[in-house]
């Protein structure tokens, strides 16, 4: 009788160890996904800030003497640059 209880306890222990390992792996996967999502969000924030800074510099440039003569060329550059960032 005691032998059967010991065997049952060992089987339960083994099952719990497997469950623990499985849950630890799932948690690690979710943590990696969360870290990647946070990195992506930070990269998007930086990209938006940089695009705003470039737009402000472009406006400042266009406001300087001689800056407006290249306005169409610069607009084309910004459009091409914007499309590149969206990819």
mmCIF file as gemmi writes it, N, C-alpha and C atoms, coordinates in Angstrom:
data_model
loop_
_atom_site.group_PDB
_atom_site.id
_atom_site.type_symbol
_atom_site.label_atom_id
_atom_site.label_alt_id
_atom_site.label_comp_id
_atom_site.label_asym_id
_atom_site.label_entity_id
_atom_site.label_seq_id
_atom_site.pdbx_PDB_ins_code
_atom_site.Cartn_x
_atom_site.Cartn_y
_atom_site.Cartn_z
_atom_site.occupancy
_atom_site.B_iso_or_equiv
_atom_site.pdbx_formal_charge
_atom_site.auth_seq_id
_atom_site.auth_asym_id
_atom_site.pdbx_PDB_model_num
ATOM 1 N N . UNK Axp A 1 ? 0.82 -1.185 0 1 0 ? 1 A 1
ATOM 2 C CA . UNK Axp A 1 ? 0 0 0 1 0 ? 1 A 1
ATOM 3 C C . UNK Axp A 1 ? 0.867 1.253 0 1 0 ? 1 A 1
ATOM 4 N N . UNK Axp A 2 ? 1.88 1.301 0.851 1 0 ? 2 A 1
ATOM 5 C CA . UNK Axp A 2 ? 2.762 2.461 0.935 1 0 ? 2 A 1
ATOM 6 C C . UNK Axp A 2 ? 3.531 2.64 -0.373 1 0 ? 2 A 1
ATOM 7 N N . UNK Axp A 3 ? 3.888 1.54 -1.01 1 0 ? 3 A 1
ATOM 8 C CA . UNK Axp A 3 ? 4.605 1.587 -2.277 1 0 ? 3 A 1
ATOM 9 C C . UNK Axp A 3 ? 3.743 2.24 -3.356 1 0 ? 3 A 1
ATOM 10 N N . UNK Axp A 4 ? 2.466 1.911 -3.398 1 0 ? 4 A 1
ATOM 11 C CA . UNK Axp A 4 ? 1.541 2.492 -4.37 1 0 ? 4 A 1
ATOM 12 C C . UNK Axp A 4 ? 1.397 4.002 -4.151 1 0 ? 4 A 1
ATOM 13 N N . UNK Axp A 5 ? 1.344 4.417 -2.901 1 0 ? 5 A 1
ATOM 14 C CA . UNK Axp A 5 ? 1.237 5.851 -2.594 1 0 ? 5 A 1
ATOM 15 C C . UNK Axp A 5 ? 2.498 6.59 -3.024 1 0 ? 5 A 1
ATOM 16 N N . UNK Axp A 6 ? 3.628 5.975 -2.808 1 0 ? 6 A 1
ATOM 17 C CA . UNK Axp A 6 ? 4.906 6.569 -3.204 1 0 ? 6 A 1
ATOM 18 C C . UNK Axp A 6 ? 4.98 6.692 -4.723 1 0 ? 6 A 1
ATOM 19 N N . UNK Axp A 7 ? 4.55 5.658 -5.427 1 0 ? 7 A 1
ATOM 20 C CA . UNK Axp A 7 ? 4.539 5.681 -6.89 1 0 ? 7 A 1
ATOM 21 C C . UNK Axp A 7 ? 3.592 6.766 -7.401 1 0 ? 7 A 1
ATOM 22 N N . UNK Axp A 8 ? 2.418 6.857 -6.804 1 0 ? 8 A 1
ATOM 23 C CA . UNK Axp A 8 ? 1.447 7.874 -7.209 1 0 ? 8 A 1
ATOM 24 C C . UNK Axp A 8 ? 1.994 9.279 -6.956 1 0 ? 8 A 1
ATOM 25 N N . UNK Axp A 9 ? 2.639 9.472 -5.828 1 0 ? 9 A 1
ATOM 26 C CA . UNK Axp A 9 ? 3.225 10.77 -5.498 1 0 ? 9 A 1
ATOM 27 C C . UNK Axp A 9 ? 4.336 11.118 -6.491 1 0 ? 9 A 1
ATOM 28 N N . UNK Axp A 10 ? 5.143 10.139 -6.859 1 0 ? 10 A 1
ATOM 29 C CA . UNK Axp A 10 ? 6.225 10.367 -7.816 1 0 ? 10 A 1
ATOM 30 C C . UNK Axp A 10 ? 5.668 10.745 -9.186 1 0 ? 10 A 1
ATOM 31 N N . UNK Axp A 11 ? 4.588 10.062 -9.585 1 0 ? 11 A 1
ATOM 32 C CA . UNK Axp A 11 ? 3.951 10.371 -10.877 1 0 ? 11 A 1
ATOM 33 C C . UNK Axp A 11 ? 3.372 11.786 -10.862 1 0 ? 11 A 1
ATOM 34 N N . UNK Axp A 12 ? 2.703 12.151 -9.774 1 0 ? 12 A 1
ATOM 35 C CA . UNK Axp A 12 ? 2.144 13.501 -9.651 1 0 ? 12 A 1
ATOM 36 C C . UNK Axp A 12 ? 3.249 14.553 -9.67 1 0 ? 12 A 1
ATOM 37 N N . UNK Axp A 13 ? 4.344 14.268 -8.97 1 0 ? 13 A 1
ATOM 38 C CA . UNK Axp A 13 ? 5.466 15.191 -8.931 1 0 ? 13 A 1
ATOM 39 C C . UNK Axp A 13 ? 6.044 15.403 -10.328 1 0 ? 13 A 1
ATOM 40 N N . UNK Axp A 14 ? 6.194 14.33 -11.064 1 0 ? 14 A 1
ATOM 41 C CA . UNK Axp A 14 ? 6.73 14.408 -12.424 1 0 ? 14 A 1
ATOM 42 C C . UNK Axp A 14 ? 5.795 15.234 -13.317 1 0 ? 14 A 1
ATOM 43 N N . UNK Axp A 15 ? 4.488 15.017 -13.169 1 0 ? 15 A 1
ATOM 44 C CA . UNK Axp A 15 ? 3.514 15.773 -13.959 1 0 ? 15 A 1
ATOM 45 C C . UNK Axp A 15 ? 3.572 17.258 -13.608 1 0 ? 15 A 1
ATOM 46 N N . UNK Axp A 16 ? 3.71 17.568 -12.332 1 0 ? 16 A 1
ATOM 47 C CA . UNK Axp A 16 ? 3.798 18.967 -11.913 1 0 ? 16 A 1
ATOM 48 C C . UNK Axp A 16 ? 5.087 19.613 -12.412 1 0 ? 16 A 1
ATOM 49 N N . UNK Axp A 17 ? 6.166 18.87 -12.442 1 0 ? 17 A 1
ATOM 50 C CA . UNK Axp A 17 ? 7.426 19.4 -12.964 1 0 ? 17 A 1
ATOM 51 C C . UNK Axp A 17 ? 7.299 19.731 -14.45 1 0 ? 17 A 1
ATOM 52 N N . UNK Axp A 18 ? 6.642 18.856 -15.201 1 0 ? 18 A 1
ATOM 53 C CA . UNK Axp A 18 ? 6.412 19.109 -16.625 1 0 ? 18 A 1
ATOM 54 C C . UNK Axp A 18 ? 5.519 20.333 -16.823 1 0 ? 18 A 1
ATOM 55 N N . UNK Axp A 19 ? 4.456 20.438 -16.008 1 0 ? 19 A 1
ATOM 56 C CA . UNK Axp A 19 ? 3.551 21.579 -16.098 1 0 ? 19 A 1
ATOM 57 C C . UNK Axp A 19 ? 4.297 22.878 -15.769 1 0 ? 19 A 1
ATOM 58 N N . UNK Axp A 20 ? 5.147 22.835 -14.749 1 0 ? 20 A 1
ATOM 59 C CA . UNK Axp A 20 ? 5.924 24.006 -14.364 1 0 ? 20 A 1
ATOM 60 C C . UNK Axp A 20 ? 6.843 24.438 -15.507 1 0 ? 20 A 1
ATOM 61 N N . UNK Axp A 21 ? 7.52 23.489 -16.126 1 0 ? 21 A 1
ATOM 62 C CA . UNK Axp A 21 ? 8.422 23.794 -17.24 1 0 ? 21 A 1
ATOM 63 C C . UNK Axp A 21 ? 7.652 24.396 -18.412 1 0 ? 21 A 1
ATOM 64 N N . UNK Axp A 22 ? 6.485 23.827 -18.691 1 0 ? 22 A 1
ATOM 65 C CA . UNK Axp A 22 ? 5.649 24.329 -19.782 1 0 ? 22 A 1
ATOM 66 C C . UNK Axp A 22 ? 5.192 25.759 -19.506 1 0 ? 22 A 1
ATOM 67 N N . UNK Axp A 23 ? 4.734 26.023 -18.292 1 0 ? 23 A 1
ATOM 68 C CA . UNK Axp A 23 ? 4.285 27.369 -17.926 1 0 ? 23 A 1
ATOM 69 C C . UNK Axp A 23 ? 5.44 28.368 -17.94 1 0 ? 23 A 1
ATOM 70 N N . UNK Axp A 24 ? 6.611 27.941 -17.502 1 0 ? 24 A 1
ATOM 71 C CA . UNK Axp A 24 ? 7.782 28.824 -17.531 1 0 ? 24 A 1
ATOM 72 C C . UNK Axp A 24 ? 8.137 29.189 -18.979 1 0 ? 24 A 1
ATOM 73 N N . UNK Axp A 25 ? 8.032 28.225 -19.879 1 0 ? 25 A 1
ATOM 74 C CA . UNK Axp A 25 ? 8.316 28.488 -21.291 1 0 ? 25 A 1
ATOM 75 C C . UNK Axp A 25 ? 7.283 29.443 -21.88 1 0 ? 25 A 1
ATOM 76 N N . UNK Axp A 26 ? 6.018 29.253 -21.543 1 0 ? 26 A 1
ATOM 77 C CA . UNK Axp A 26 ? 4.97 30.154 -22.025 1 0 ? 26 A 1
ATOM 78 C C . UNK Axp A 26 ? 5.196 31.573 -21.508 1 0 ? 26 A 1
ATOM 79 N N . UNK Axp A 27 ? 5.539 31.681 -20.247 1 0 ? 27 A 1
ATOM 80 C CA . UNK Axp A 27 ? 5.79 32.99 -19.657 1 0 ? 27 A 1
ATOM 81 C C . UNK Axp A 27 ? 6.963 33.676 -20.351 1 0 ? 27 A 1
ATOM 82 N N . UNK Axp A 28 ? 8.011 32.94 -20.602 1 0 ? 28 A 1
ATOM 83 C CA . UNK Axp A 28 ? 9.175 33.506 -21.29 1 0 ? 28 A 1
ATOM 84 C C . UNK Axp A 28 ? 8.8 33.984 -22.696 1 0 ? 28 A 1
ATOM 85 N N . UNK Axp A 29 ? 7.981 33.208 -23.395 1 0 ? 29 A 1
ATOM 86 C CA . UNK Axp A 29 ? 7.532 33.594 -24.731 1 0 ? 29 A 1
ATOM 87 C C . UNK Axp A 29 ? 6.714 34.875 -24.673 1 0 ? 29 A 1
ATOM 88 N N . UNK Axp A 30 ? 5.791 34.949 -23.728 1 0 ? 30 A 1
ATOM 89 C CA . UNK Axp A 30 ? 4.97 36.156 -23.593 1 0 ? 30 A 1
ATOM 90 C C . UNK Axp A 30 ? 5.821 37.369 -23.216 1 0 ? 30 A 1
ATOM 91 N N . UNK Axp A 31 ? 6.814 37.162 -22.377 1 0 ? 31 A 1
ATOM 92 C CA . UNK Axp A 31 ? 7.691 38.263 -21.978 1 0 ? 31 A 1
ATOM 93 C C . UNK Axp A 31 ? 8.493 38.774 -23.167 1 0 ? 31 A 1
ATOM 94 N N . UNK Axp A 32 ? 8.996 37.846 -24.002 1 0 ? 32 A 1
ATOM 95 C CA . UNK Axp A 32 ? 9.723 38.264 -25.206 1 0 ? 32 A 1
ATOM 96 C C . UNK Axp A 32 ? 8.815 39.045 -26.142 1 0 ? 32 A 1
ATOM 97 N N . UNK Axp A 33 ? 7.576 38.59 -26.298 1 0 ? 33 A 1
ATOM 98 C CA . UNK Axp A 33 ? 6.625 39.294 -27.159 1 0 ? 33 A 1
ATOM 99 C C . UNK Axp A 33 ? 6.337 40.696 -26.613 1 0 ? 33 A 1
ATOM 100 N N . UNK Axp A 34 ? 6.184 40.81 -25.318 1 0 ? 34 A 1
ATOM 101 C CA . UNK Axp A 34 ? 5.947 42.106 -24.696 1 0 ? 34 A 1
ATOM 102 C C . UNK Axp A 34 ? 7.152 43.025 -24.882 1 0 ? 34 A 1
ATOM 103 N N . UNK Axp A 35 ? 8.345 42.488 -24.71 1 0 ? 35 A 1
ATOM 104 C CA . UNK Axp A 35 ? 9.558 43.284 -24.908 1 0 ? 35 A 1
ATOM 105 C C . UNK Axp A 35 ? 9.65 43.786 -26.351 1 0 ? 35 A 1
ATOM 106 N N . UNK Axp A 36 ? 9.333 42.915 -27.296 1 0 ? 36 A 1
ATOM 107 C CA . UNK Axp A 36 ? 9.369 43.311 -28.703 1 0 ? 36 A 1
ATOM 108 C C . UNK Axp A 36 ? 8.32 44.386 -28.998 1 0 ? 36 A 1
ATOM 109 N N . UNK Axp A 37 ? 7.138 44.238 -28.433 1 0 ? 37 A 1
ATOM 110 C CA . UNK Axp A 37 ? 6.083 45.239 -28.631 1 0 ? 37 A 1
ATOM 111 C C . UNK Axp A 37 ? 6.508 46.585 -28.052 1 0 ? 37 A 1
ATOM 112 N N . UNK Axp A 38 ? 7.153 46.56 -26.892 1 0 ? 38 A 1
ATOM 113 C CA . UNK Axp A 38 ? 7.631 47.805 -26.282 1 0 ? 38 A 1
ATOM 114 C C . UNK Axp A 38 ? 8.726 48.445 -27.13 1 0 ? 38 A 1
ATOM 115 N N . UNK Axp A 39 ? 9.622 47.635 -27.668 1 0 ? 39 A 1
ATOM 116 C CA . UNK Axp A 39 ? 10.678 48.161 -28.544 1 0 ? 39 A 1
ATOM 117 C C . UNK Axp A 39 ? 10.081 48.776 -29.804 1 0 ? 39 A 1
ATOM 118 N N . UNK Axp A 40 ? 9.081 48.117 -30.365 1 0 ? 40 A 1
ATOM 119 C CA . UNK Axp A 40 ? 8.429 48.637 -31.561 1 0 ? 40 A 1
ATOM 120 C C . UNK Axp A 40 ? 7.732 49.96 -31.265 1 0 ? 40 A 1
ATOM 121 N N . UNK Axp A 41 ? 7.035 50.039 -30.145 1 0 ? 41 A 1
ATOM 122 C CA . UNK Axp A 41 ? 6.351 51.28 -29.772 1 0 ? 41 A 1
ATOM 123 C C . UNK Axp A 41 ? 7.352 52.412 -29.583 1 0 ? 41 A 1
ATOM 124 N N . UNK Axp A 42 ? 8.471 52.127 -28.952 1 0 ? 42 A 1
ATOM 125 C CA . UNK Axp A 42 ? 9.511 53.151 -28.748 1 0 ? 42 A 1
ATOM 126 C C . UNK Axp A 42 ? 10.098 53.587 -30.091 1 0 ? 42 A 1
ATOM 127 N N . UNK Axp A 43 ? 10.337 52.648 -30.979 1 0 ? 43 A 1
ATOM 128 C CA . UNK Axp A 43 ? 10.867 52.984 -32.302 1 0 ? 43 A 1
ATOM 129 C C . UNK Axp A 43 ? 9.884 53.855 -33.071 1 0 ? 43 A 1
ATOM 130 N N . UNK Axp A 44 ? 8.596 53.551 -32.964 1 0 ? 44 A 1
ATOM 131 C CA . UNK Axp A 44 ? 7.583 54.368 -33.646 1 0 ? 44 A 1
ATOM 132 C C . UNK Axp A 44 ? 7.537 55.772 -33.063 1 0 ? 44 A 1
ATOM 133 N N . UNK Axp A 45 ? 7.666 55.893 -31.735 1 0 ? 45 A 1
ATOM 134 C CA . UNK Axp A 45 ? 7.691 57.225 -31.113 1 0 ? 45 A 1
ATOM 135 C C . UNK Axp A 45 ? 8.898 58.022 -31.601 1 0 ? 45 A 1
ATOM 136 N N . UNK Axp A 46 ? 10.05 57.376 -31.665 1 0 ? 46 A 1
ATOM 137 C CA . UNK Axp A 46 ? 11.257 58.051 -32.137 1 0 ? 46 A 1
ATOM 138 C C . UNK Axp A 46 ? 11.117 58.456 -33.599 1 0 ? 46 A 1
ATOM 139 N N . UNK Axp A 47 ? 10.543 57.585 -34.402 1 0 ? 47 A 1
ATOM 140 C CA . UNK Axp A 47 ? 10.339 57.879 -35.814 1 0 ? 47 A 1
ATOM 141 C C . UNK Axp A 47 ? 9.422 59.08 -35.984 1 0 ? 47 A 1
ATOM 142 N N . UNK Axp A 48 ? 8.337 59.109 -35.246 1 0 ? 48 A 1
ATOM 143 C CA . UNK Axp A 48 ? 7.399 60.232 -35.324 1 0 ? 48 A 1
ATOM 144 C C . UNK Axp A 48 ? 8.079 61.526 -34.918 1 0 ? 48 A 1
ATOM 145 N N . UNK Axp A 49 ? 8.846 61.49 -33.831 1 0 ? 49 A 1
ATOM 146 C CA . UNK Axp A 49 ? 9.56 62.686 -33.375 1 0 ? 49 A 1
ATOM 147 C C . UNK Axp A 49 ? 10.553 63.158 -34.428 1 0 ? 49 A 1
ATOM 148 N N . UNK Axp A 50 ? 11.262 62.224 -35.044 1 0 ? 50 A 1
ATOM 149 C CA . UNK Axp A 50 ? 12.244 62.583 -36.065 1 0 ? 50 A 1
ATOM 150 C C . UNK Axp A 50 ? 11.547 63.167 -37.288 1 0 ? 50 A 1
ATOM 151 N N . UNK Axp A 51 ? 10.411 62.598 -37.685 1 0 ? 51 A 1
ATOM 152 C CA . UNK Axp A 51 ? 9.682 63.125 -38.83 1 0 ? 51 A 1
ATOM 153 C C . UNK Axp A 51 ? 9.191 64.545 -38.549 1 0 ? 51 A 1
ATOM 154 N N . UNK Axp A 52 ? 8.733 64.792 -37.328 1 0 ? 52 A 1
ATOM 155 C CA . UNK Axp A 52 ? 8.298 66.135 -36.954 1 0 ? 52 A 1
ATOM 156 C C . UNK Axp A 52 ? 9.475 67.107 -36.974 1 0 ? 52 A 1
ATOM 157 N N . UNK Axp A 53 ? 10.603 66.65 -36.482 1 0 ? 53 A 1
ATOM 158 C CA . UNK Axp A 53 ? 11.793 67.512 -36.478 1 0 ? 53 A 1
ATOM 159 C C . UNK Axp A 53 ? 12.219 67.848 -37.903 1 0 ? 53 A 1
ATOM 160 N N . UNK Axp A 54 ? 12.21 66.868 -38.782 1 0 ? 54 A 1
ATOM 161 C CA . UNK Axp A 54 ? 12.568 67.1 -40.182 1 0 ? 54 A 1
ATOM 162 C C . UNK Axp A 54 ? 11.57 68.07 -40.821 1 0 ? 54 A 1
ATOM 163 N N . UNK Axp A 55 ? 10.289 67.884 -40.552 1 0 ? 55 A 1
ATOM 164 C CA . UNK Axp A 55 ? 9.275 68.78 -41.111 1 0 ? 55 A 1
ATOM 165 C C . UNK Axp A 55 ? 9.488 70.206 -40.608 1 0 ? 55 A 1
ATOM 166 N N . UNK Axp A 56 ? 9.795 70.368 -39.338 1 0 ? 56 A 1
ATOM 167 C CA . UNK Axp A 56 ? 10.046 71.704 -38.787 1 0 ? 56 A 1
ATOM 168 C C . UNK Axp A 56 ? 11.285 72.335 -39.408 1 0 ? 56 A 1
ATOM 169 N N . UNK Axp A 57 ? 12.318 71.558 -39.59 1 0 ? 57 A 1
ATOM 170 C CA . UNK Axp A 57 ? 13.524 72.073 -40.243 1 0 ? 57 A 1
ATOM 171 C C . UNK Axp A 57 ? 13.233 72.463 -41.688 1 0 ? 57 A 1
ATOM 172 N N . UNK Axp A 58 ? 12.414 71.658 -42.349 1 0 ? 58 A 1
ATOM 173 C CA . UNK Axp A 58 ? 12.052 71.964 -43.734 1 0 ? 58 A 1
ATOM 174 C C . UNK Axp A 58 ? 11.28 73.276 -43.805 1 0 ? 58 A 1
ATOM 175 N N . UNK Axp A 59 ? 10.342 73.477 -42.877 1 0 ? 59 A 1
ATOM 176 C CA . UNK Axp A 59 ? 9.58 74.722 -42.842 1 0 ? 59 A 1
ATOM 177 C C . UNK Axp A 59 ? 10.499 75.905 -42.58 1 0 ? 59 A 1
ATOM 178 N N . UNK Axp A 60 ? 11.44 75.731 -41.66 1 0 ? 60 A 1
ATOM 179 C CA . UNK Axp A 60 ? 12.383 76.804 -41.354 1 0 ? 60 A 1
ATOM 180 C C . UNK Axp A 60 ? 13.242 77.113 -42.57 1 0 ? 60 A 1
ATOM 181 N N . UNK Axp A 61 ? 13.656 76.086 -43.27 1 0 ? 61 A 1
ATOM 182 C CA . UNK Axp A 61 ? 14.464 76.28 -44.477 1 0 ? 61 A 1
ATOM 183 C C . UNK Axp A 61 ? 13.674 77.026 -45.547 1 0 ? 61 A 1
ATOM 184 N N . UNK Axp A 62 ? 12.437 76.627 -45.735 1 0 ? 62 A 1
ATOM 185 C CA . UNK Axp A 62 ? 11.611 77.272 -46.753 1 0 ? 62 A 1
ATOM 186 C C . UNK Axp A 62 ? 11.334 78.735 -46.396 1 0 ? 62 A 1
ATOM 187 N N . UNK Axp A 63 ? 11.423 79.064 -45.121 1 0 ? 63 A 1
ATOM 188 C CA . UNK Axp A 63 ? 11.204 80.44 -44.699 1 0 ? 63 A 1
ATOM 189 C C . UNK Axp A 63 ? 12.418 81.323 -44.859 1 0 ? 63 A 1
ATOM 190 N N . UNK Axp A 64 ? 13.564 80.748 -45.191 1 0 ? 64 A 1
ATOM 191 C CA . UNK Axp A 64 ? 14.766 81.547 -45.383 1 0 ? 64 A 1
ATOM 192 C C . UNK Axp A 64 ? 14.838 82.041 -46.814 1 0 ? 64 A 1
ATOM 193 N N . UNK Axp A 65 ? 15.567 83.152 -47.053 1 0 ? 65 A 1
ATOM 194 C CA . UNK Axp A 65 ? 15.705 83.652 -48.436 1 0 ? 65 A 1
ATOM 195 C C . UNK Axp A 65 ? 16.311 82.579 -49.332 1 0 ? 65 A 1
ATOM 196 N N . UNK Axp A 66 ? 15.697 82.367 -50.468 1 0 ? 66 A 1
ATOM 197 C CA . UNK Axp A 66 ? 16.178 81.356 -51.419 1 0 ? 66 A 1
ATOM 198 C C . UNK Axp A 66 ? 15.655 79.968 -51.122 1 0 ? 66 A 1
ATOM 199 N N . UNK Axp A 67 ? 15.085 79.773 -49.982 1 0 ? 67 A 1
ATOM 200 C CA . UNK Axp A 67 ? 14.582 78.453 -49.623 1 0 ? 67 A 1
ATOM 201 C C . UNK Axp A 67 ? 13.348 78.069 -50.419 1 0 ? 67 A 1
ATOM 202 N N . UNK Axp A 68 ? 12.516 79.026 -50.743 1 0 ? 68 A 1
ATOM 203 C CA . UNK Axp A 68 ? 11.27 78.716 -51.447 1 0 ? 68 A 1
ATOM 204 C C . UNK Axp A 68 ? 11.498 78.388 -52.912 1 0 ? 68 A 1
ATOM 205 N N . UNK Axp A 69 ? 12.664 78.751 -53.477 1 0 ? 69 A 1
ATOM 206 C CA . UNK Axp A 69 ? 12.912 78.461 -54.891 1 0 ? 69 A 1
ATOM 207 C C . UNK Axp A 69 ? 13.048 76.961 -55.14 1 0 ? 69 A 1
ATOM 208 N N . UNK Axp A 70 ? 13.38 76.209 -54.098 1 0 ? 70 A 1
ATOM 209 C CA . UNK Axp A 70 ? 13.513 74.759 -54.246 1 0 ? 70 A 1
ATOM 210 C C . UNK Axp A 70 ? 12.353 74.033 -53.581 1 0 ? 70 A 1
ATOM 211 N N . UNK Axp A 71 ? 11.269 74.72 -53.339 1 0 ? 71 A 1
ATOM 212 C CA . UNK Axp A 71 ? 10.155 74.147 -52.583 1 0 ? 71 A 1
ATOM 213 C C . UNK Axp A 71 ? 9.623 72.876 -53.224 1 0 ? 71 A 1
ATOM 214 N N . UNK Axp A 72 ? 9.414 72.901 -54.554 1 0 ? 72 A 1
ATOM 215 C CA . UNK Axp A 72 ? 8.855 71.725 -55.219 1 0 ? 72 A 1
ATOM 216 C C . UNK Axp A 72 ? 9.811 70.549 -55.124 1 0 ? 72 A 1
ATOM 217 N N . UNK Axp A 73 ? 11.105 70.786 -55.32 1 0 ? 73 A 1
ATOM 218 C CA . UNK Axp A 73 ? 12.096 69.718 -55.217 1 0 ? 73 A 1
ATOM 219 C C . UNK Axp A 73 ? 12.12 69.14 -53.807 1 0 ? 73 A 1
ATOM 220 N N . UNK Axp A 74 ? 12.057 69.984 -52.805 1 0 ? 74 A 1
ATOM 221 C CA . UNK Axp A 74 ? 12.062 69.527 -51.419 1 0 ? 74 A 1
ATOM 222 C C . UNK Axp A 74 ? 10.782 68.78 -51.084 1 0 ? 74 A 1
ATOM 223 N N . UNK Axp A 75 ? 9.66 69.233 -51.612 1 0 ? 75 A 1
ATOM 224 C CA . UNK Axp A 75 ? 8.395 68.537 -51.374 1 0 ? 75 A 1
ATOM 225 C C . UNK Axp A 75 ? 8.481 67.117 -51.925 1 0 ? 75 A 1
ATOM 226 N N . UNK Axp A 76 ? 9.05 67.005 -53.118 1 0 ? 76 A 1
ATOM 227 C CA . UNK Axp A 76 ? 9.218 65.687 -53.729 1 0 ? 76 A 1
ATOM 228 C C . UNK Axp A 76 ? 10.121 64.813 -52.865 1 0 ? 76 A 1
ATOM 229 N N . UNK Axp A 77 ? 11.197 65.4 -52.34 1 0 ? 77 A 1
ATOM 230 C CA . UNK Axp A 77 ? 12.097 64.657 -51.459 1 0 ? 77 A 1
ATOM 231 C C . UNK Axp A 77 ? 11.372 64.182 -50.217 1 0 ? 77 A 1
ATOM 232 N N . UNK Axp A 78 ? 10.564 65.054 -49.613 1 0 ? 78 A 1
ATOM 233 C CA . UNK Axp A 78 ? 9.836 64.674 -48.394 1 0 ? 78 A 1
ATOM 234 C C . UNK Axp A 78 ? 8.855 63.549 -48.685 1 0 ? 78 A 1
ATOM 235 N N . UNK Axp A 79 ? 8.179 63.616 -49.827 1 0 ? 79 A 1
ATOM 236 C CA . UNK Axp A 79 ? 7.228 62.568 -50.169 1 0 ? 79 A 1
ATOM 237 C C . UNK Axp A 79 ? 7.947 61.238 -50.333 1 0 ? 79 A 1
ATOM 238 N N . UNK Axp A 80 ? 9.078 61.244 -51.021 1 0 ? 80 A 1
ATOM 239 C CA . UNK Axp A 80 ? 9.837 60.021 -51.213 1 0 ? 80 A 1
ATOM 240 C C . UNK Axp A 80 ? 10.363 59.516 -49.884 1 0 ? 80 A 1
ATOM 241 N N . UNK Axp A 81 ? 10.858 60.416 -49.068 1 0 ? 81 A 1
ATOM 242 C CA . UNK Axp A 81 ? 11.371 60.053 -47.751 1 0 ? 81 A 1
ATOM 243 C C . UNK Axp A 81 ? 10.244 59.502 -46.869 1 0 ? 81 A 1
ATOM 244 N N . UNK Axp A 82 ? 9.084 60.088 -46.923 1 0 ? 82 A 1
ATOM 245 C CA . UNK Axp A 82 ? 7.945 59.626 -46.139 1 0 ? 82 A 1
ATOM 246 C C . UNK Axp A 82 ? 7.543 58.223 -46.561 1 0 ? 82 A 1
ATOM 247 N N . UNK Axp A 83 ? 7.511 57.97 -47.846 1 0 ? 83 A 1
ATOM 248 C CA . UNK Axp A 83 ? 7.16 56.629 -48.326 1 0 ? 83 A 1
ATOM 249 C C . UNK Axp A 83 ? 8.18 55.618 -47.848 1 0 ? 83 A 1
ATOM 250 N N . UNK Axp A 84 ? 9.436 55.993 -47.82 1 0 ? 84 A 1
ATOM 251 C CA . UNK Axp A 84 ? 10.478 55.083 -47.348 1 0 ? 84 A 1
ATOM 252 C C . UNK Axp A 84 ? 10.262 54.719 -45.89 1 0 ? 84 A 1
ATOM 253 N N . UNK Axp A 85 ? 9.895 55.673 -45.046 1 0 ? 85 A 1
ATOM 254 C CA . UNK Axp A 85 ? 9.681 55.399 -43.632 1 0 ? 85 A 1
ATOM 255 C C . UNK Axp A 85 ? 8.467 54.531 -43.395 1 0 ? 85 A 1
ATOM 256 N N . UNK Axp A 86 ? 7.483 54.628 -44.246 1 0 ? 86 A 1
ATOM 257 C CA . UNK Axp A 86 ? 6.258 53.837 -44.071 1 0 ? 86 A 1
ATOM 258 C C . UNK Axp A 86 ? 6.47 52.373 -44.372 1 0 ? 86 A 1
ATOM 259 N N . UNK Axp A 87 ? 7.497 52.059 -45.113 1 0 ? 87 A 1
ATOM 260 C CA . UNK Axp A 87 ? 7.757 50.648 -45.46 1 0 ? 87 A 1
ATOM 261 C C . UNK Axp A 87 ? 8.259 49.978 -44.256 1 0 ? 87 A 1
